[in-house]
Amino acid sequence: MALEKLVEDFEKALERLREAYLRTKNSDKNDYYFFRDSAVQRFEFTVEIFWKCIKSYLREIEGIECRSPKSCIREFFSAGHLNEEETILLLKMIDDRNLTSHTYREEVAERLFSKLEKYIIQLEKVLLDLRRHVKDKE
């Protein structure tokens, strides 16, 4: 099942993002920017696999088609997997990913890094939900 592979890839990407985030938090002043930039880049590809994962889940399990990251998040909410607050946070996360992937400015990177912890926590919740539902369908 393609969905199982996507969930595994999402989990690995999220682990790498968490690792980069923690290394940045624990880095000294000389290494901070290097690790921060690494965390930002890992964030970008983790968000990409996240939305493709929920897109596949919605199609394969719920029978719902969505085409864009934001429409997939809204459909995931409509299917009962997110509350309103979580949905708003994930929609903001997509906006932040779009900012970082289309332009690079120090203040954007720093602002995003300050939000990473709450994004990681929310992505972990989504991963747990996906794992539970994929396992139930086996």
N, C-alpha and C positions, 0 to 999 in steps of 0.2 A: 504494500500500500504506500503510495507516494506521501500520504499524510504522515505516516510514522517516521519516514526519513526526514521530512521537514521539521517535525517536532524534535527529533534528535539534533538536527543542525541548529535549531533555535536554542536548544539547551546548551550546546557547545559554545555558540556565539555569546550567549548570556554569561556563561562562566568566564569567558575571555574578557568580556566587558567588566564584570565584577572584579576580576584580577587586575585589569588596567586601572580601574577606579581606586582600588585599595593601594596599589603601588604608587599612584600619584599622591594619595592622601599621606602616605608614609615616606614620601621622597624628601630629600633635602632640597634646599633652594636651587642648587645647581642643576638638578635633574628634573625639577618640577615641570617645566614647559615641555620637555621631551615626553614625559609620561602623560601629561595632560592631553597633548596632541594625539598621542596613541589612544587614549581613552575616548576622545572625540571621534576618531576614525572608527574605532570598534563600535561605538554607539551607532554610527551611521549604518554599518552593515548589519548590526543586530536588529535595528528597526526595520531594515529591508526584509530580513528573514522572518521577523515577527509578523508583519502584515501579510506576507505571502503565506505564512503558516495559517493565520486565521482565515484567509481567503480560501485556502484549500479545505480547511475544516468546515467552513460554512457550505461550500459546494458539496463535499463528500458526505458529510454527516447531516447537515440541516437542509440541504437542497436549495440553498440560497446563493445567488450569483451576486458578486460585487466586483467592481473594476478598479477602484482606487483605494489607497490606504485609509482615507477618512470614511469612505462609504463602507469599507469592511468593518471598521471600528463601530460605526453606527449600527450596522447589521448585527454585529456581535452583541452589542447592547440590547438591541431589539429581541434577540434570541434568548435573553436572560442571563448572559454571562458576565455582564458588567453592571455596576450601578451608575447613576448619573455622574457622581464625582469622579469615578474611575474613567469613565468615558471622556469627560472634559480633560482630565490629565493626559490621557493617551492622544487626544486630538492636539493638545498643545505640544506633546512630544513630536508628533509628525511635523508641526510647524517648525520646531527647533531643528529637526533633522533637515528639513528643506533649507533652512537658513545656513546651516553648516556645510551642506553639500554644494551650495551654489555660490557661496562667498566665504572668504576667510578673513576674519578680523579678530584681533586679540580679544576685544570686549565680547564678541559673540561666543568665542571659545570659552572664555571665563564664565560668562553667564550660564552657558549650557553645563559646564562642569559643576556649577553650584546646584544644578537641578538633577544631576545624574543619580544620586542616591534614591530619590523618590521614584524616578523612572525605573531604576533597577528593581526596586521593591514591587512596583506594579507589574512589571514584566514577569517577575517570578510568580506572582499570583496567577497571571494568565497562563504561564507554562504549567503550573499545577493543575489548573482547570482543564487545559488541553490534554495533558497526560491522562487524567482521570477519565475523560470522555472517550479518548482513543482506546484506552484499555477496556472500557465497557463495551465497545463495539467489536472487540476481538472475538 
